[in-house]
Amino acid sequence: MRRAALLAGLALVPLGWAAAVAGGMTGHMAGHMIAVALAAPLLAVGLGGSTLDPARRWPAAASPMASMLVELVVVWGWHLPGPRALADAGGAWFAVEQGSFLAAGLWLWSAVLGTGRERRAAGIGALLLTSMHMTLLGALVGLAPRTLYGHSHGLEDQQLGGVVMLTIGAGSYLIGGLAMLGTLLRDEGAPT
């Protein structure tokens, strides 16, 4: 299962980049969501427990809540007008943006999935809080009364981009958090 997850995650990375390059806010959001909400959890599962697992290599830095905050800063930071314009210009800034999305997503999912039983509640909280901030940002982008970014192909493109973030981003983290909560509750109810 780990190998299949790793291969699927690796296959999604260039797909996400291609979506982001395709243009417009919808393409940008699709690329962003493929990186943080689809490829990153698959890569975290695939690397889990190996010597390349960030949570195993640097356990002191793999706090679920700290990782959630880093991911929040990365996501919201790249959606500010200045950084957004830099990334939209393409080239190195685009690569830095996409790489930071993937790295922050991988770090968060690794921290959450690599936590021991005693830190599982923090992992659940981190995923649910991430779902909330993804929902908020998607709603702000999707419900804005005017275009916010120059790369948007009009208001409808921006609104669709917000919907992509709402459904894929918020959904992925919500499902992950609820699945972990179910596992925690099942483990708590199991006889020892």
C-alpha positions as CSV (number, residue, x, y, z in Angstrom):
1,M,0.0,0.0,0.0
2,R,2.8,2.4,0.8
3,R,4.5,1.9,-2.5
4,A,1.2,2.5,-4.4
5,A,0.5,5.7,-2.4
6,L,4.1,7.0,-3.0
7,L,3.8,6.3,-6.8
8,A,0.3,7.9,-6.9
9,G,1.6,11.0,-5.0
10,L,4.6,11.3,-7.3
11,A,2.4,11.0,-10.4
12,L,0.1,13.8,-9.1
13,V,2.9,16.3,-8.6
14,P,3.5,17.1,-12.3
15,L,-0.2,16.9,-12.9
16,G,-0.7,19.6,-10.4
17,W,2.0,21.8,-11.9
18,A,0.4,21.3,-15.3
19,A,-3.0,22.4,-14.0
20,A,-1.4,25.5,-12.4
21,V,0.3,26.4,-15.6
22,A,-2.9,26.0,-17.5
23,G,-3.8,29.4,-16.4
24,G,-6.5,31.3,-14.6
25,M,-7.6,31.0,-11.1
26,T,-9.3,27.6,-11.7
27,G,-6.0,26.1,-12.9
28,H,-4.1,27.7,-10.1
29,M,-6.4,26.4,-7.4
30,A,-6.5,22.9,-9.0
31,G,-2.7,22.8,-9.0
32,H,-2.6,24.0,-5.5
33,M,-5.1,21.5,-4.2
34,I,-3.5,18.6,-6.1
35,A,-0.2,19.5,-4.3
36,V,-1.5,20.0,-0.7
37,A,-4.6,17.9,-0.5
38,L,-4.0,15.0,-2.8
39,A,-0.3,14.5,-3.6
40,A,1.0,15.4,-0.1
41,P,-1.1,12.9,1.9
42,L,-0.3,10.2,-0.6
43,L,3.4,11.0,-0.3
44,A,3.2,11.1,3.5
45,V,1.6,7.7,3.5
46,G,4.2,6.4,1.1
47,L,7.1,7.8,3.0
48,G,5.6,6.9,6.4
49,G,8.0,5.1,8.7
50,S,10.9,5.2,6.2
51,T,14.1,7.1,6.5
52,L,12.6,9.8,4.2
53,D,9.6,10.4,6.5
54,P,9.9,14.0,7.7
55,A,8.1,13.1,11.0
56,R,10.6,10.3,11.7
57,R,13.7,12.3,10.6
58,W,12.8,15.4,12.6
59,P,10.3,14.4,15.3
60,A,10.8,17.5,17.4
61,A,9.8,19.7,14.5
62,A,6.9,17.5,13.4
63,S,4.3,18.9,15.7
64,P,0.8,18.7,14.1
65,M,-0.3,22.1,15.2
66,A,3.0,23.9,14.3
67,S,2.9,22.2,10.9
68,M,-0.7,23.4,10.5
69,L,0.4,26.9,11.2
70,V,3.2,26.7,8.7
71,E,0.8,25.4,6.1
72,L,-1.6,28.2,6.8
73,V,1.1,30.9,6.4
74,V,2.2,29.3,3.1
75,V,-1.3,29.0,1.7
76,W,-2.5,32.4,2.8
77,G,0.8,34.1,2.0
78,W,0.8,33.0,-1.6
79,H,-2.7,34.4,-2.0
80,L,-1.7,37.9,-1.0
81,P,-1.6,40.3,-4.0
82,G,2.2,40.7,-4.1
83,P,3.3,37.1,-3.8
84,R,0.4,36.1,-6.1
85,A,1.7,38.5,-8.8
86,L,5.3,37.1,-8.5
87,A,4.1,33.5,-8.9
88,D,1.8,34.4,-11.8
89,A,4.8,35.9,-13.7
90,G,6.1,32.3,-13.9
91,G,9.7,31.2,-13.8
92,A,11.5,30.7,-10.5
93,W,8.7,32.3,-8.3
94,F,6.2,29.9,-9.7
95,A,8.4,27.0,-8.9
96,V,9.0,28.3,-5.3
97,E,5.3,28.7,-4.8
98,Q,4.4,25.2,-6.0
99,G,7.3,23.7,-4.1
100,S,6.3,25.5,-0.9
101,F,2.7,24.2,-1.3
102,L,3.9,20.7,-1.7
103,A,6.5,20.9,1.1
104,A,4.0,22.5,3.6
105,G,1.4,19.9,2.7
106,L,3.8,17.0,3.0
107,W,5.1,18.4,6.3
108,L,1.6,18.7,7.8
109,W,0.4,15.3,6.6
110,S,3.6,13.6,7.7
111,A,3.3,15.3,11.2
112,V,-0.3,14.2,11.5
113,L,0.0,10.7,10.2
114,G,3.4,10.1,11.9
115,T,2.2,11.0,15.4
116,G,1.9,8.5,18.1
117,R,-1.3,7.8,19.9
118,E,-0.6,10.5,22.4
119,R,-0.5,13.2,19.7
120,R,-3.3,11.9,17.6
121,A,-5.8,14.4,19.0
122,A,-3.4,17.3,18.0
123,G,-3.3,15.7,14.5
124,I,-7.1,15.6,14.3
125,G,-7.3,19.2,15.4
126,A,-4.6,20.3,12.9
127,L,-6.5,18.7,10.0
128,L,-9.9,20.1,11.1
129,L,-8.4,23.6,11.5
130,T,-6.8,23.3,8.1
131,S,-10.1,22.4,6.6
132,M,-11.6,25.5,8.2
133,H,-9.0,27.9,6.9
134,M,-9.2,26.3,3.4
135,T,-12.9,26.8,3.5
136,L,-12.6,30.4,4.5
137,L,-10.0,31.2,1.8
138,G,-12.0,29.4,-0.8
139,A,-15.1,31.3,0.2
140,L,-13.3,34.7,0.2
141,V,-12.0,34.0,-3.3
142,G,-15.2,32.5,-4.6
143,L,-17.5,35.1,-3.2
144,A,-15.5,38.2,-3.9
145,P,-17.6,40.8,-5.9
146,R,-14.7,41.5,-8.3
147,T,-11.6,39.8,-9.6
148,L,-8.8,39.8,-7.1
149,Y,-5.9,38.7,-9.2
150,G,-4.6,39.6,-12.6
151,H,-4.3,36.0,-13.8
152,S,-7.9,35.3,-13.3
153,H,-9.9,34.9,-16.6
154,G,-12.8,36.9,-15.2
155,L,-15.0,36.7,-12.2
156,E,-16.5,33.3,-13.1
157,D,-13.0,31.8,-13.4
158,Q,-12.2,33.2,-9.9
159,Q,-15.5,31.9,-8.5
160,L,-14.8,28.4,-9.9
161,G,-11.3,28.5,-8.4
162,G,-12.8,29.3,-5.0
163,V,-15.2,26.3,-5.4
164,V,-12.2,24.1,-6.3
165,M,-10.5,25.1,-3.0
166,L,-13.7,24.7,-1.0
167,T,-14.5,21.2,-2.3
168,I,-11.0,19.6,-2.7
169,G,-9.1,21.4,0.0
170,A,-11.6,21.6,2.7
171,G,-12.9,18.2,1.9
172,S,-9.6,16.4,2.0
173,Y,-8.6,17.8,5.4
174,L,-12.1,17.3,6.8
175,I,-12.2,13.6,5.6
176,G,-8.7,13.0,7.0
177,G,-9.5,14.6,10.3
178,L,-12.8,12.6,10.7
179,A,-11.1,9.4,9.6
180,M,-8.4,9.9,12.3
181,L,-11.1,10.8,14.9
182,G,-12.9,7.5,14.0
183,T,-9.7,5.6,14.5
184,L,-8.9,7.3,17.8
185,L,-12.4,6.6,19.1
186,R,-12.3,3.0,18.0
187,D,-8.9,2.5,19.7
188,E,-10.2,4.1,22.9
189,G,-13.1,1.8,23.0
190,A,-11.0,-1.3,22.3
191,P,-10.2,-3.5,25.4
192,T,-6.6,-3.3,26.4
